[in-house]
Every structure is written in structure tokens, then in C-alpha cells.
Amino acid sequence: MPLPTEPIGSIPRPAQLLNGIQEHAAGRIDDDALAELYDTAVRETIGQLESLGSPVVTDGEQSKPSFATYPLAGATNLSPEGVVIPFADGHIRQLPTLTAGPFRYGAFAESYLAAAQKYATVPVKQAVIAASALSLLYPADGIAGYSREQFLSDLVDNAEADIRRALDAGAHSVQLDFTEGRLSLKLDPSGGVLDSFVELNNRVLDRFSPQERRRIGIHTCPGGDQDSTHSLDIDYADLLPKLFTMHAGTFYVQLASESDPDRVLRLIADHLPSDARVFIGVIDPIDPVVETPEQVRDRILTAARHIPVDRLGTCDDCGFSPFGDDVSTSRDTAFAKIRARVEGTAAASTQLGL
């Protein structure tokens, strides 16, 4: 069989949808009109991915406000003044902060999966946010009557439900977005925060059977947004050994934008669990230049010198538009890059005799 290849998640939203979101916010179109725009964008995204030969598709996160905050829909116990995430170009993203308990998801990823399954004729992958990212919502000075321990217990329950509902609804795989892993080493070079993130995510993952965990993956990247990143300068050598201690069956590792991919591949080969598969990033969503299938093929052949082909797959480094307002990459460019990934993976598979 050829090497598996999967998208990571977000695809830039079409201009009609972006305009509709603004019109809805201004009160000029109603909820039903916006829902129709979302549905159209999902249908067109899946149709385009399938036309490119993608063997696994996603909804492109067309209706998610962001990859990180979708569970917070409708929450009234939040304040906007939360953790600030600085990017290399100077712009920031800011998480909200919890003001009162209990913590509950207001939306589950299963709803996005169901919307995609209406149109997909191939398997559908579903991305969810890792519990570790949402743990940053709890304020440093605590909440009266709602301890951090109780918050984490509620968070683990909800994160488990988010994954389990997607698996039970027929997701091909469920990908936990863990961009905060690399960022944590910038915030705390000692690695203590990273250790706590890994421990928390394993509390969630340990609630699943070994068979279920084979359908659960962890995605790491340096947080692409608006053609910038928040932690590309952090050495993978400090992250990957701990990343691979998470109890998942699959890992999706950003690689195309790394300056020394051979060094990263050696780290992967040294630390990848014996029963896990790694999907390596062969497309850089931030680079405006579209990769050729030949470049993708050669990146894969390089990886195959380090990693057994039966434990290897390909993906994009990151989503192309993880926040709904990110228009730094065009929709056409994203699809052209995905075409190169699909065709380059097929070419490498042929050359490897698969």
C-alpha cells in the first residue's frame, strides 16, 4: 500500500464566507444565512480535497472560530484577559481566562465531523484541541470555590468526551492539536510546564483502550499564524523526547520548515515509540512558494532513510489558517500545496516499491 497522507486541519476560508461572518457580526444577515455559508464552504472544501486525490479529508475548519477556542462557544464565565501568545513578527493572540466554575465545553468537535460526513466519500479526520492548551484558561491566582484540581478534573472529563464522541461518530482518526508543547519551552525553559502538559494529556489518553489510541494522534508545530510562528526557535531536541511519551498511536510532526530536517529525523528515529506511526510535514504552509511534487518526493525519500516506511506517513506542517481571520495564505495556494503533497507522496511510494 502507498504511504498514508493526511491534511492537518484548517484551509483558508472563501471570501464569501469571510464577508458573511462580518455581515453576521454587524447584524445584516441572520443565523440561518450564516449557517448556509458555512455549509457551502465545508462542501466545497471537501469536494476540492477529494478532487486532488486526498485519501483522507477534513472540513478545513471552515466553521471553527479558531482551532483552540471552539469548545468555549456560548460560555459566560470567561474574561478576555488571558494568556498572551507572542509571535515572531510582533503580533499576538490572547486566550480568554476562566472567571468562575464549573468548566464545561459549549461545543464538541463531533458537530464539525457530522457536517463534513454529509459530503465526504472518503474517510474524515477530526482535529480537536488538546486538554493542555485549555488548561491555560485557569487563572494564576485561582478561582474562589473552584480549585485548579477540580478544574483539571472537569477539563479531562470534557476532553475525553470530545475525543470519544468523534471516534464513536466514525472519525477516521482524531488529532490532538498540541502547538503549545513547543511554546511551553519558551515560556519555561526548565521543561516543567511541558512535563505538566504531557502528564495532563496522558490523563485523557489513558481513558482510551490501546485499540482506540491507534486512531488518536498528536500534532506538534511551532504555531503558524499570519505567516509567522511563536516557537520555531525552540530546539526540537528539547521537545520530541517528551512528546513521544504521550500515549497516542500517531504523531504529526512539522518538518518542512525546519532548517536541519536530517537532525530532526534522527531525533524522531531515536525516540518514536515502537508501536507508533509518524506523519512528517512535507509542506510549509507559511512559505508562499508552492512546493513541487518532486520536492515532496525527495523529502519523503530522505525521511525513509531514517524511519521504516511501515511507520511513516506525510502531512502538512500545520493548518493553513488556524484562526478564522488569518488570510495570509490564499485558498488557491493551500490547495496547490496539498496537490503537491498528494502527488509527491504517491511518487515516493512508487519509488519505495509500495
Disulfide bonds with the S-S distance in Angstrom:
none
